[in-house]
Amino acid sequence: MGGGKKANLQNYNFDQEESRKHLAYMIIIHEYPLSMVEHVGFRRFCHSLQPSFK
């Protein structure tokens, strides 16, 4: 990671459905418009966190 910080990497299994549940929860509790998932900035952010997320 930048700035001299170290990352602790571990085995990780990406769960698409779990991620979608968390995304839906975020949209609901913050009352975001559903269209936000189509915004270029949001898509780039998600891709930077997990390229497998669709």
mmCIF entry with sequence, helices, sheets and N, C-alpha, C, O atoms, coordinates in Angstrom:
data_MODEL
# 
_entry.id   MODEL 
# 
_entity.id                         1 
_entity.type                       polymer 
_entity.pdbx_number_of_molecules   1 
# 
_entity_poly.entity_id                      1 
_entity_poly.type                           'polypeptide(L)' 
_entity_poly.nstd_linkage                   no 
_entity_poly.nstd_monomer                   no 
_entity_poly.pdbx_seq_one_letter_code       MGGGKKANLQNYNFDQEESRKHLAYMIIIHEYPLSMVEHVGFRRFCHSLQPSFK 
_entity_poly.pdbx_seq_one_letter_code_can   MGGGKKANLQNYNFDQEESRKHLAYMIIIHEYPLSMVEHVGFRRFCHSLQPSFK 
_entity_poly.pdbx_strand_id                 A 
# 
loop_
_entity_poly_seq.entity_id 
_entity_poly_seq.num 
_entity_poly_seq.mon_id 
_entity_poly_seq.hetero 
1 1  MET n 
1 2  GLY n 
1 3  GLY n 
1 4  GLY n 
1 5  LYS n 
1 6  LYS n 
1 7  ALA n 
1 8  ASN n 
1 9  LEU n 
1 10 GLN n 
1 11 ASN n 
1 12 TYR n 
1 13 ASN n 
1 14 PHE n 
1 15 ASP n 
1 16 GLN n 
1 17 GLU n 
1 18 GLU n 
1 19 SER n 
1 20 ARG n 
1 21 LYS n 
1 22 HIS n 
1 23 LEU n 
1 24 ALA n 
1 25 TYR n 
1 26 MET n 
1 27 ILE n 
1 28 ILE n 
1 29 ILE n 
1 30 HIS n 
1 31 GLU n 
1 32 TYR n 
1 33 PRO n 
1 34 LEU n 
1 35 SER n 
1 36 MET n 
1 37 VAL n 
1 38 GLU n 
1 39 HIS n 
1 40 VAL n 
1 41 GLY n 
1 42 PHE n 
1 43 ARG n 
1 44 ARG n 
1 45 PHE n 
1 46 CYS n 
1 47 HIS n 
1 48 SER n 
1 49 LEU n 
1 50 GLN n 
1 51 PRO n 
1 52 SER n 
1 53 PHE n 
1 54 LYS n 
# 
_struct_asym.id          A 
_struct_asym.entity_id   1 
# 
loop_
_struct_conf.conf_type_id 
_struct_conf.id 
_struct_conf.pdbx_PDB_helix_id 
_struct_conf.beg_label_comp_id 
_struct_conf.beg_label_asym_id 
_struct_conf.beg_label_seq_id 
_struct_conf.pdbx_beg_PDB_ins_code 
_struct_conf.end_label_comp_id 
_struct_conf.end_label_asym_id 
_struct_conf.end_label_seq_id 
_struct_conf.pdbx_end_PDB_ins_code 
_struct_conf.beg_auth_comp_id 
_struct_conf.beg_auth_asym_id 
_struct_conf.beg_auth_seq_id 
_struct_conf.end_auth_comp_id 
_struct_conf.end_auth_asym_id 
_struct_conf.end_auth_seq_id 
_struct_conf.pdbx_PDB_helix_class 
_struct_conf.details 
_struct_conf.pdbx_PDB_helix_length 
HELX_P HELX_P1 AA1 GLN A 16 ? HIS A 30 ? GLN A 16 HIS A 30 1 ? 15 
HELX_P HELX_P2 AA2 LEU A 34 ? GLU A 38 ? LEU A 34 GLU A 38 5 ? 5  
HELX_P HELX_P3 AA3 VAL A 40 ? LEU A 49 ? VAL A 40 LEU A 49 1 ? 10 
# 
_struct_conf_type.id          HELX_P 
_struct_conf_type.criteria    ? 
_struct_conf_type.reference   ? 
# 
loop_
_atom_site.group_PDB 
_atom_site.id 
_atom_site.type_symbol 
_atom_site.label_atom_id 
_atom_site.label_alt_id 
_atom_site.label_comp_id 
_atom_site.label_asym_id 
_atom_site.label_entity_id 
_atom_site.label_seq_id 
_atom_site.pdbx_PDB_ins_code 
_atom_site.Cartn_x 
_atom_site.Cartn_y 
_atom_site.Cartn_z 
_atom_site.occupancy 
_atom_site.B_iso_or_equiv 
_atom_site.pdbx_formal_charge 
_atom_site.auth_seq_id 
_atom_site.auth_comp_id 
_atom_site.auth_asym_id 
_atom_site.auth_atom_id 
_atom_site.pdbx_PDB_model_num 
ATOM 1   N N  . MET A 1 1  ? 0.846   -1.170  0.000   1.00 0.00 ? 1  MET A N  1 
ATOM 2   C CA . MET A 1 1  ? 0.000   0.000   0.000   1.00 0.00 ? 1  MET A CA 1 
ATOM 3   C C  . MET A 1 1  ? 0.894   1.237   0.000   1.00 0.00 ? 1  MET A C  1 
ATOM 4   O O  . MET A 1 1  ? 2.030   1.169   0.469   1.00 0.00 ? 1  MET A O  1 
ATOM 5   N N  . GLY A 1 2  ? 0.416   2.339   -0.505  1.00 0.00 ? 2  GLY A N  1 
ATOM 6   C CA . GLY A 1 2  ? 1.207   3.557   -0.593  1.00 0.00 ? 2  GLY A CA 1 
ATOM 7   C C  . GLY A 1 2  ? 1.523   4.154   0.769   1.00 0.00 ? 2  GLY A C  1 
ATOM 8   O O  . GLY A 1 2  ? 0.906   3.805   1.776   1.00 0.00 ? 2  GLY A O  1 
ATOM 9   N N  . GLY A 1 3  ? 2.480   5.045   0.784   1.00 0.00 ? 3  GLY A N  1 
ATOM 10  C CA . GLY A 1 3  ? 2.815   5.760   2.001   1.00 0.00 ? 3  GLY A CA 1 
ATOM 11  C C  . GLY A 1 3  ? 3.586   4.941   3.015   1.00 0.00 ? 3  GLY A C  1 
ATOM 12  O O  . GLY A 1 3  ? 3.573   5.261   4.204   1.00 0.00 ? 3  GLY A O  1 
ATOM 13  N N  . GLY A 1 4  ? 4.262   3.883   2.567   1.00 0.00 ? 4  GLY A N  1 
ATOM 14  C CA . GLY A 1 4  ? 5.053   3.087   3.489   1.00 0.00 ? 4  GLY A CA 1 
ATOM 15  C C  . GLY A 1 4  ? 4.260   2.137   4.358   1.00 0.00 ? 4  GLY A C  1 
ATOM 16  O O  . GLY A 1 4  ? 4.835   1.495   5.236   1.00 0.00 ? 4  GLY A O  1 
ATOM 17  N N  . LYS A 1 5  ? 2.973   2.024   4.148   1.00 0.00 ? 5  LYS A N  1 
ATOM 18  C CA . LYS A 1 5  ? 2.149   1.109   4.935   1.00 0.00 ? 5  LYS A CA 1 
ATOM 19  C C  . LYS A 1 5  ? 2.230   -0.283  4.335   1.00 0.00 ? 5  LYS A C  1 
ATOM 20  O O  . LYS A 1 5  ? 2.382   -0.434  3.123   1.00 0.00 ? 5  LYS A O  1 
ATOM 21  N N  . LYS A 1 6  ? 2.130   -1.288  5.170   1.00 0.00 ? 6  LYS A N  1 
ATOM 22  C CA . LYS A 1 6  ? 2.172   -2.667  4.702   1.00 0.00 ? 6  LYS A CA 1 
ATOM 23  C C  . LYS A 1 6  ? 0.783   -3.280  4.743   1.00 0.00 ? 6  LYS A C  1 
ATOM 24  O O  . LYS A 1 6  ? -0.028  -2.963  5.613   1.00 0.00 ? 6  LYS A O  1 
ATOM 25  N N  . ALA A 1 7  ? 0.527   -4.149  3.803   1.00 0.00 ? 7  ALA A N  1 
ATOM 26  C CA . ALA A 1 7  ? -0.749  -4.860  3.752   1.00 0.00 ? 7  ALA A CA 1 
ATOM 27  C C  . ALA A 1 7  ? -0.538  -6.272  4.264   1.00 0.00 ? 7  ALA A C  1 
ATOM 28  O O  . ALA A 1 7  ? 0.487   -6.893  3.982   1.00 0.00 ? 7  ALA A O  1 
ATOM 29  N N  . ASN A 1 8  ? -1.487  -6.773  5.002   1.00 0.00 ? 8  ASN A N  1 
ATOM 30  C CA . ASN A 1 8  ? -1.461  -8.141  5.488   1.00 0.00 ? 8  ASN A CA 1 
ATOM 31  C C  . ASN A 1 8  ? -2.391  -8.955  4.591   1.00 0.00 ? 8  ASN A C  1 
ATOM 32  O O  . ASN A 1 8  ? -3.613  -8.867  4.709   1.00 0.00 ? 8  ASN A O  1 
ATOM 33  N N  . LEU A 1 9  ? -1.801  -9.747  3.692   1.00 0.00 ? 9  LEU A N  1 
ATOM 34  C CA . LEU A 1 9  ? -2.603  -10.515 2.749   1.00 0.00 ? 9  LEU A CA 1 
ATOM 35  C C  . LEU A 1 9  ? -2.906  -11.895 3.318   1.00 0.00 ? 9  LEU A C  1 
ATOM 36  O O  . LEU A 1 9  ? -2.034  -12.577 3.857   1.00 0.00 ? 9  LEU A O  1 
ATOM 37  N N  . GLN A 1 10 ? -4.162  -12.280 3.179   1.00 0.00 ? 10 GLN A N  1 
ATOM 38  C CA . GLN A 1 10 ? -4.611  -13.585 3.633   1.00 0.00 ? 10 GLN A CA 1 
ATOM 39  C C  . GLN A 1 10 ? -5.435  -14.212 2.523   1.00 0.00 ? 10 GLN A C  1 
ATOM 40  O O  . GLN A 1 10 ? -5.833  -13.528 1.580   1.00 0.00 ? 10 GLN A O  1 
ATOM 41  N N  . ASN A 1 11 ? -5.692  -15.499 2.628   1.00 0.00 ? 11 ASN A N  1 
ATOM 42  C CA . ASN A 1 11 ? -6.596  -16.139 1.677   1.00 0.00 ? 11 ASN A CA 1 
ATOM 43  C C  . ASN A 1 11 ? -7.973  -15.513 1.830   1.00 0.00 ? 11 ASN A C  1 
ATOM 44  O O  . ASN A 1 11 ? -8.458  -15.301 2.941   1.00 0.00 ? 11 ASN A O  1 
ATOM 45  N N  . TYR A 1 12 ? -8.585  -15.226 0.707   1.00 0.00 ? 12 TYR A N  1 
ATOM 46  C CA . TYR A 1 12 ? -9.886  -14.559 0.718   1.00 0.00 ? 12 TYR A CA 1 
ATOM 47  C C  . TYR A 1 12 ? -10.740 -15.157 -0.386  1.00 0.00 ? 12 TYR A C  1 
ATOM 48  O O  . TYR A 1 12 ? -10.290 -15.273 -1.526  1.00 0.00 ? 12 TYR A O  1 
ATOM 49  N N  . ASN A 1 13 ? -11.963 -15.536 -0.059  1.00 0.00 ? 13 ASN A N  1 
ATOM 50  C CA . ASN A 1 13 ? -12.919 -16.032 -1.032  1.00 0.00 ? 13 ASN A CA 1 
ATOM 51  C C  . ASN A 1 13 ? -13.972 -14.965 -1.260  1.00 0.00 ? 13 ASN A C  1 
ATOM 52  O O  . ASN A 1 13 ? -14.734 -14.627 -0.355  1.00 0.00 ? 13 ASN A O  1 
ATOM 53  N N  . PHE A 1 14 ? -14.010 -14.438 -2.474  1.00 0.00 ? 14 PHE A N  1 
ATOM 54  C CA . PHE A 1 14 ? -14.978 -13.403 -2.825  1.00 0.00 ? 14 PHE A CA 1 
ATOM 55  C C  . PHE A 1 14 ? -16.358 -14.029 -2.994  1.00 0.00 ? 14 PHE A C  1 
ATOM 56  O O  . PHE A 1 14 ? -16.509 -15.030 -3.696  1.00 0.00 ? 14 PHE A O  1 
ATOM 57  N N  . ASP A 1 15 ? -17.369 -13.437 -2.347  1.00 0.00 ? 15 ASP A N  1 
ATOM 58  C CA . ASP A 1 15 ? -18.746 -13.915 -2.417  1.00 0.00 ? 15 ASP A CA 1 
ATOM 59  C C  . ASP A 1 15 ? -19.598 -12.821 -3.042  1.00 0.00 ? 15 ASP A C  1 
ATOM 60  O O  . ASP A 1 15 ? -19.948 -11.840 -2.386  1.00 0.00 ? 15 ASP A O  1 
ATOM 61  N N  . GLN A 1 16 ? -19.929 -13.001 -4.316  1.00 0.00 ? 16 GLN A N  1 
ATOM 62  C CA . GLN A 1 16 ? -20.705 -12.007 -5.064  1.00 0.00 ? 16 GLN A CA 1 
ATOM 63  C C  . GLN A 1 16 ? -22.038 -11.695 -4.378  1.00 0.00 ? 16 GLN A C  1 
ATOM 64  O O  . GLN A 1 16 ? -22.410 -10.528 -4.259  1.00 0.00 ? 16 GLN A O  1 
ATOM 65  N N  . GLU A 1 17 ? -22.743 -12.707 -3.935  1.00 0.00 ? 17 GLU A N  1 
ATOM 66  C CA . GLU A 1 17 ? -24.052 -12.493 -3.310  1.00 0.00 ? 17 GLU A CA 1 
ATOM 67  C C  . GLU A 1 17 ? -23.935 -11.734 -1.990  1.00 0.00 ? 17 GLU A C  1 
ATOM 68  O O  . GLU A 1 17 ? -24.761 -10.870 -1.696  1.00 0.00 ? 17 GLU A O  1 
ATOM 69  N N  . GLU A 1 18 ? -22.929 -12.049 -1.207  1.00 0.00 ? 18 GLU A N  1 
ATOM 70  C CA . GLU A 1 18 ? -22.724 -11.326 0.056   1.00 0.00 ? 18 GLU A CA 1 
ATOM 71  C C  . GLU A 1 18 ? -22.433 -9.858  -0.218  1.00 0.00 ? 18 GLU A C  1 
ATOM 72  O O  . GLU A 1 18 ? -22.936 -8.980  0.483   1.00 0.00 ? 18 GLU A O  1 
ATOM 73  N N  . SER A 1 19 ? -21.625 -9.592  -1.230  1.00 0.00 ? 19 SER A N  1 
ATOM 74  C CA . SER A 1 19 ? -21.318 -8.207  -1.598  1.00 0.00 ? 19 SER A CA 1 
ATOM 75  C C  . SER A 1 19 ? -22.569 -7.470  -2.052  1.00 0.00 ? 19 SER A C  1 
ATOM 76  O O  . SER A 1 19 ? -22.761 -6.303  -1.713  1.00 0.00 ? 19 SER A O  1 
ATOM 77  N N  . ARG A 1 20 ? -23.414 -8.139  -2.811  1.00 0.00 ? 20 ARG A N  1 
ATOM 78  C CA . ARG A 1 20 ? -24.664 -7.513  -3.269  1.00 0.00 ? 20 ARG A CA 1 
ATOM 79  C C  . ARG A 1 20 ? -25.593 -7.194  -2.103  1.00 0.00 ? 20 ARG A C  1 
ATOM 80  O O  . ARG A 1 20 ? -26.271 -6.166  -2.104  1.00 0.00 ? 20 ARG A O  1 
ATOM 81  N N  . LYS A 1 21 ? -25.620 -8.075  -1.116  1.00 0.00 ? 21 LYS A N  1 
ATOM 82  C CA . LYS A 1 21 ? -26.443 -7.814  0.073   1.00 0.00 ? 21 LYS A CA 1 
ATOM 83  C C  . LYS A 1 21 ? -25.953 -6.570  0.813   1.00 0.00 ? 21 LYS A C  1 
ATOM 84  O O  . LYS A 1 21 ? -26.754 -5.744  1.251   1.00 0.00 ? 21 LYS A O  1 
ATOM 85  N N  . HIS A 1 22 ? -24.641 -6.446  0.949   1.00 0.00 ? 22 HIS A N  1 
ATOM 86  C CA . HIS A 1 22 ? -24.083 -5.280  1.624   1.00 0.00 ? 22 HIS A CA 1 
ATOM 87  C C  . HIS A 1 22 ? -24.348 -4.000  0.826   1.00 0.00 ? 22 HIS A C  1 
ATOM 88  O O  . HIS A 1 22 ? -24.629 -2.948  1.402   1.00 0.00 ? 22 HIS A O  1 
ATOM 89  N N  . LEU A 1 23 ? -24.256 -4.098  -0.494  1.00 0.00 ? 23 LEU A N  1 
ATOM 90  C CA . LEU A 1 23 ? -24.544 -2.948  -1.351  1.00 0.00 ? 23 LEU A CA 1 
ATOM 91  C C  . LEU A 1 23 ? -26.012 -2.535  -1.205  1.00 0.00 ? 23 LEU A C  1 
ATOM 92  O O  . LEU A 1 23 ? -26.310 -1.348  -1.066  1.00 0.00 ? 23 LEU A O  1 
ATOM 93  N N  . ALA A 1 24 ? -26.916 -3.494  -1.234  1.00 0.00 ? 24 ALA A N  1 
ATOM 94  C CA . ALA A 1 24 ? -28.342 -3.191  -1.082  1.00 0.00 ? 24 ALA A CA 1 
ATOM 95  C C  . ALA A 1 24 ? -28.617 -2.562  0.276   1.00 0.00 ? 24 ALA A C  1 
ATOM 96  O O  . ALA A 1 24 ? -29.379 -1.600  0.373   1.00 0.00 ? 24 ALA A O  1 
ATOM 97  N N  . TYR A 1 25 ? -28.005 -3.094  1.313   1.00 0.00 ? 25 TYR A N  1 
ATOM 98  C CA . TYR A 1 25 ? -28.178 -2.531  2.662   1.00 0.00 ? 25 TYR A CA 1 
ATOM 99  C C  . TYR A 1 25 ? -27.716 -1.076  2.702   1.00 0.00 ? 25 TYR A C  1 
ATOM 100 O O  . TYR A 1 25 ? -28.402 -0.222  3.264   1.00 0.00 ? 25 TYR A O  1 
ATOM 101 N N  . MET A 1 26 ? -26.547 -0.789  2.103   1.00 0.00 ? 26 MET A N  1 
ATOM 102 C CA . MET A 1 26 ? -26.020 0.577   2.071   1.00 0.00 ? 26 MET A CA 1 
ATOM 103 C C  . MET A 1 26 ? -26.987 1.521   1.345   1.00 0.00 ? 26 MET A C  1 
ATOM 104 O O  . MET A 1 26 ? -27.253 2.629   1.810   1.00 0.00 ? 26 MET A O  1 
ATOM 105 N N  . ILE A 1 27 ? -27.506 1.067   0.205   1.00 0.00 ? 27 ILE A N  1 
ATOM 106 C CA . ILE A 1 27 ? -28.437 1.898   -0.570  1.00 0.00 ? 27 ILE A CA 1 
ATOM 107 C C  . ILE A 1 27 ? -29.702 2.175   0.237   1.00 0.00 ? 27 ILE A C  1 
ATOM 108 O O  . ILE A 1 27 ? -30.211 3.296   0.225   1.00 0.00 ? 27 ILE A O  1 
ATOM 109 N N  . ILE A 1 28 ? -30.205 1.177   0.928   1.00 0.00 ? 28 ILE A N  1 
ATOM 110 C CA . ILE A 1 28 ? -31.447 1.322   1.695   1.00 0.00 ? 28 ILE A CA 1 
ATOM 111 C C  . ILE A 1 28 ? -31.269 2.234   2.900   1.00 0.00 ? 28 ILE A C  1 
ATOM 112 O O  . ILE A 1 28 ? -32.064 3.154   3.097   1.00 0.00 ? 28 ILE A O  1 
ATOM 113 N N  . ILE A 1 29 ? -30.233 1.996   3.716   1.00 0.00 ? 29 ILE A N  1 
ATOM 114 C CA . ILE A 1 29 ? -30.117 2.776   4.952   1.00 0.00 ? 29 ILE A CA 1 
ATOM 115 C C  . ILE A 1 29 ? -29.735 4.232   4.696   1.00 0.00 ? 29 ILE A C  1 
ATOM 116 O O  . ILE A 1 29 ? -30.067 5.114   5.488   1.00 0.00 ? 29 ILE A O  1 
ATOM 117 N N  . HIS A 1 30 ? -29.027 4.483   3.574   1.00 0.00 ? 30 HIS A N  1 
ATOM 118 C CA . HIS A 1 30 ? -28.630 5.863   3.278   1.00 0.00 ? 30 HIS A CA 1 
ATOM 119 C C  . HIS A 1 30 ? -29.565 6.532   2.271   1.00 0.00 ? 30 HIS A C  1 
ATOM 120 O O  . HIS A 1 30 ? -29.394 7.703   1.932   1.00 0.00 ? 30 HIS A O  1 
ATOM 121 N N  . GLU A 1 31 ? -30.564 5.766   1.793   1.00 0.00 ? 31 GLU A N  1 
ATOM 122 C CA . GLU A 1 31 ? -31.550 6.265   0.831   1.00 0.00 ? 31 GLU A CA 1 
ATOM 123 C C  . GLU A 1 31 ? -30.894 6.812   -0.433  1.00 0.00 ? 31 GLU A C  1 
ATOM 124 O O  . GLU A 1 31 ? -31.296 7.846   -0.966  1.00 0.00 ? 31 GLU A O  1 
ATOM 125 N N  . TYR A 1 32 ? -29.860 6.081   -0.904  1.00 0.00 ? 32 TYR A N  1 
ATOM 126 C CA . TYR A 1 32 ? -29.205 6.453   -2.164  1.00 0.00 ? 32 TYR A CA 1 
ATOM 127 C C  . TYR A 1 32 ? -30.110 6.062   -3.318  1.00 0.00 ? 32 TYR A C  1 
ATOM 128 O O  . TYR A 1 32 ? -30.888 5.115   -3.199  1.00 0.00 ? 32 TYR A O  1 
ATOM 129 N N  . PRO A 1 33 ? -30.023 6.779   -4.440  1.00 0.00 ? 33 PRO A N  1 
ATOM 130 C CA . PRO A 1 33 ? -30.812 6.361   -5.609  1.00 0.00 ? 33 PRO A CA 1 
ATOM 131 C C  . PRO A 1 33 ? -30.230 5.059   -6.167  1.00 0.00 ? 33 PRO A C  1 
ATOM 132 O O  . PRO A 1 33 ? -29.014 4.868   -6.165  1.00 0.00 ? 33 PRO A O  1 
ATOM 133 N N  . LEU A 1 34 ? -31.091 4.175   -6.638  1.00 0.00 ? 34 LEU A N  1 
ATOM 134 C CA . LEU A 1 34 ? -30.627 2.904   -7.191  1.00 0.00 ? 34 LEU A CA 1 
ATOM 135 C C  . LEU A 1 34 ? -29.689 3.108   -8.378  1.00 0.00 ? 34 LEU A C  1 
ATOM 136 O O  . LEU A 1 34 ? -28.825 2.273   -8.645  1.00 0.00 ? 34 LEU A O  1 
ATOM 137 N N  . SER A 1 35 ? -29.862 4.204   -9.077  1.00 0.00 ? 35 SER A N  1 
ATOM 138 C CA . SER A 1 35 ? -29.038 4.468   -10.255 1.00 0.00 ? 35 SER A CA 1 
ATOM 139 C C  . SER A 1 35 ? -27.572 4.715   -9.908  1.00 0.00 ? 35 SER A C  1 
ATOM 140 O O  . SER A 1 35 ? -26.729 4.734   -10.804 1.00 0.00 ? 35 SER A O  1 
ATOM 141 N N  . MET A 1 36 ? -27.253 4.904   -8.637  1.00 0.00 ? 36 MET A N  1 
ATOM 142 C CA . MET A 1 36 ? -25.858 5.182   -8.270  1.00 0.00 ? 36 MET A CA 1 
ATOM 143 C C  . MET A 1 36 ? -24.929 4.054   -8.678  1.00 0.00 ? 36 MET A C  1 
ATOM 144 O O  . MET A 1 36 ? -23.742 4.287   -8.907  1.00 0.00 ? 36 MET A O  1 
ATOM 145 N N  . VAL A 1 37 ? -25.454 2.818   -8.775  1.00 0.00 ? 37 VAL A N  1 
ATOM 146 C CA . VAL A 1 37 ? -24.594 1.688   -9.133  1.00 0.00 ? 37 VAL A CA 1 
ATOM 147 C C  . VAL A 1 37 ? -24.174 1.742   -10.597 1.00 0.00 ? 37 VAL A C  1 
ATOM 148 O O  . VAL A 1 37 ? -23.297 0.988   -11.019 1.00 0.00 ? 37 VAL A O  1 
ATOM 149 N N  . GLU A 1 38 ? -24.792 2.622   -11.370 1.00 0.00 ? 38 GLU A N  1 
ATOM 150 C CA . GLU A 1 38 ? -24.422 2.789   -12.769 1.00 0.00 ? 38 GLU A CA 1 
ATOM 151 C C  . GLU A 1 38 ? -23.464 3.944   -12.983 1.00 0.00 ? 38 GLU A C  1 
ATOM 152 O O  . GLU A 1 38 ? -22.970 4.131   -14.095 1.00 0.00 ? 38 GLU A O  1 
ATOM 153 N N  . HIS A 1 39 ? -23.188 4.722   -11.952 1.00 0.00 ? 39 HIS A N  1 
ATOM 154 C CA . HIS A 1 39 ? -22.287 5.864   -12.077 1.00 0.00 ? 39 HIS A CA 1 
ATOM 155 C C  . HIS A 1 39 ? -20.857 5.389   -12.300 1.00 0.00 ? 39 HIS A C  1 
ATOM 156 O O  . HIS A 1 39 ? -20.403 4.438   -11.663 1.00 0.00 ? 39 HIS A O  1 
ATOM 157 N N  . VAL A 1 40 ? -20.158 6.050   -13.200 1.00 0.00 ? 40 VAL A N  1 
ATOM 158 C CA . VAL A 1 40 ? -18.792 5.668   -13.546 1.00 0.00 ? 40 VAL A CA 1 
ATOM 159 C C  . VAL A 1 40 ? -17.885 5.665   -12.317 1.00 0.00 ? 40 VAL A C  1 
ATOM 160 O O  . VAL A 1 40 ? -17.097 4.737   -12.135 1.00 0.00 ? 40 VAL A O  1 
ATOM 161 N N  . GLY A 1 41 ? -17.985 6.669   -11.493 1.00 0.00 ? 41 GLY A N  1 
ATOM 162 C CA . GLY A 1 41 ? -17.136 6.747   -10.304 1.00 0.00 ? 41 GLY A CA 1 
ATOM 163 C C  . GLY A 1 41 ? -17.369 5.593   -9.351  1.00 0.00 ? 41 GLY A C  1 
ATOM 164 O O  . GLY A 1 41 ? -16.418 5.043   -8.795  1.00 0.00 ? 41 GLY A O  1 
ATOM 165 N N  . PHE A 1 42 ? -18.615 5.224   -9.159  1.00 0.00 ? 42 PHE A N  1 
ATOM 166 C CA . PHE A 1 42 ? -18.932 4.107   -8.272  1.00 0.00 ? 42 PHE A CA 1 
ATOM 167 C C  . PHE A 1 42 ? -18.385 2.801   -8.834  1.00 0.00 ? 42 PHE A C  1 
ATOM 168 O O  . PHE A 1 42 ? -17.827 1.985   -8.100  1.00 0.00 ? 42 PHE A O  1 
ATOM 169 N N  . ARG A 1 43 ? -18.549 2.610   -10.140 1.00 0.00 ? 43 ARG A N  1 
ATOM 170 C CA . ARG A 1 43 ? -18.059 1.386   -10.780 1.00 0.00 ? 43 ARG A CA 1 
ATOM 171 C C  . ARG A 1 43 ? -16.531 1.285   -10.698 1.00 0.00 ? 43 ARG A C  1 
ATOM 172 O O  . ARG A 1 43 ? -15.987 0.208   -10.458 1.00 0.00 ? 43 ARG A O  1 
ATOM 173 N N  . ARG A 1 44 ? -15.855 2.400   -10.895 1.00 0.00 ? 44 ARG A N  1 
ATOM 174 C CA . ARG A 1 44 ? -14.393 2.391   -10.806 1.00 0.00 ? 44 ARG A CA 1 
ATOM 175 C C  . ARG A 1 44 ? -13.947 2.079   -9.381  1.00 0.00 ? 44 ARG A C  1 
ATOM 176 O O  . ARG A 1 44 ? -12.981 1.345   -9.174  1.00 0.00 ? 44 ARG A O  1 
ATOM 177 N N  . PHE A 1 45 ? -14.650 2.635   -8.405  1.00 0.00 ? 45 PHE A N  1 
ATOM 178 C CA . PHE A 1 45 ? -14.323 2.367   -7.007  1.00 0.00 ? 45 PHE A CA 1 
ATOM 179 C C  . PHE A 1 45 ? -14.495 0.887   -6.686  1.00 0.00 ? 45 PHE A C  1 
ATOM 180 O O  . PHE A 1 45 ? -13.607 0.272   -6.095  1.00 0.00 ? 45 PHE A O  1 
ATOM 181 N N  . CYS A 1 46 ? -15.630 0.315   -7.071  1.00 0.00 ? 46 CYS A N  1 
ATOM 182 C CA . CYS A 1 46 ? -15.881 -1.107  -6.810  1.00 0.00 ? 46 CYS A CA 1 
ATOM 183 C C  . CYS A 1 46 ? -14.828 -1.980  -7.493  1.00 0.00 ? 46 CYS A C  1 
ATOM 184 O O  . CYS A 1 46 ? -14.345 -2.950  -6.910  1.00 0.00 ? 46 CYS A O  1 
ATOM 185 N N  . HIS A 1 47 ? -14.483 -1.635  -8.714  1.00 0.00 ? 47 HIS A N  1 
ATOM 186 C CA . HIS A 1 47 ? -13.478 -2.408  -9.439  1.00 0.00 ? 47 HIS A CA 1 
ATOM 187 C C  . HIS A 1 47 ? -12.116 -2.338  -8.742  1.00 0.00 ? 47 HIS A C  1 
ATOM 188 O O  . HIS A 1 47 ? -11.364 -3.313  -8.735  1.00 0.00 ? 47 HIS A O  1 
ATOM 189 N N  . SER A 1 48 ? -11.808 -1.185  -8.162  1.00 0.00 ? 48 SER A N  1 
ATOM 190 C CA . SER A 1 48 ? -10.525 -1.047  -7.475  1.00 0.00 ? 48 SER A CA 1 
ATOM 191 C C  . SER A 1 48 ? -10.474 -1.910  -6.215  1.00 0.00 ? 48 SER A C  1 
ATOM 192 O O  . SER A 1 48 ? -9.402  -2.352  -5.803  1.00 0.00 ? 48 SER A O  1 
ATOM 193 N N  . LEU A 1 49 ? -11.627 -2.146  -5.610  1.00 0.00 ? 49 LEU A N  1 
ATOM 194 C CA . LEU A 1 49 ? -11.683 -2.988  -4.402  1.00 0.00 ? 49 LEU A CA 1 
ATOM 195 C C  . LEU A 1 49 ? -11.711 -4.472  -4.754  1.00 0.00 ? 49 LEU A C  1 
ATOM 196 O O  . LEU A 1 49 ? -11.026 -5.285  -4.135  1.00 0.00 ? 49 LEU A O  1 
ATOM 197 N N  . GLN A 1 50 ? -12.519 -4.809  -5.764  1.00 0.00 ? 50 GLN A N  1 
ATOM 198 C CA . GLN A 1 50 ? -12.677 -6.215  -6.145  1.00 0.00 ? 50 GLN A CA 1 
ATOM 199 C C  . GLN A 1 50 ? -13.026 -6.287  -7.627  1.00 0.00 ? 50 GLN A C  1 
ATOM 200 O O  . GLN A 1 50 ? -14.186 -6.115  -8.002  1.00 0.00 ? 50 GLN A O  1 
ATOM 201 N N  . PRO A 1 51 ? -12.027 -6.540  -8.470  1.00 0.00 ? 51 PRO A N  1 
ATOM 202 C CA . PRO A 1 51 ? -12.273 -6.583  -9.913  1.00 0.00 ? 51 PRO A CA 1 
ATOM 203 C C  . PRO A 1 51 ? -13.320 -7.604  -10.338 1.00 0.00 ? 51 PRO A C  1 
ATOM 204 O O  . PRO A 1 51 ? -13.888 -7.476  -11.423 1.00 0.00 ? 51 PRO A O  1 
ATOM 205 N N  . SER A 1 52 ? -13.592 -8.609  -9.521  1.00 0.00 ? 52 SER A N  1 
ATOM 206 C CA . SER A 1 52 ? -14.580 -9.639  -9.869  1.00 0.00 ? 52 SER A CA 1 
ATOM 207 C C  . SER A 1 52 ? -16.018 -9.205  -9.626  1.00 0.00 ? 52 SER A C  1 
ATOM 208 O O  . SER A 1 52 ? -16.949 -9.878  -10.068 1.00 0.00 ? 52 SER A O  1 
ATOM 209 N N  . PHE A 1 53 ? -16.214 -8.082  -8.924  1.00 0.00 ? 53 PHE A N  1 
ATOM 210 C CA . PHE A 1 53 ? -17.574 -7.653  -8.580  1.00 0.00 ? 53 PHE A CA 1 
ATOM 211 C C  . PHE A 1 53 ? -18.313 -7.178  -9.825  1.00 0.00 ? 53 PHE A C  1 
ATOM 212 O O  . PHE A 1 53 ? -17.822 -6.317  -10.554 1.00 0.00 ? 53 PHE A O  1 
ATOM 213 N N  . LYS A 1 54 ? -19.488 -7.738  -10.063 1.00 0.00 ? 54 LYS A N  1 
ATOM 214 C CA . LYS A 1 54 ? -20.319 -7.342  -11.211 1.00 0.00 ? 54 LYS A CA 1 
ATOM 215 C C  . LYS A 1 54 ? -21.597 -6.714  -10.710 1.00 0.00 ? 54 LYS A C  1 
ATOM 216 O O  . LYS A 1 54 ? -22.441 -6.308  -11.509 1.00 0.00 ? 54 LYS A O  1 
# 
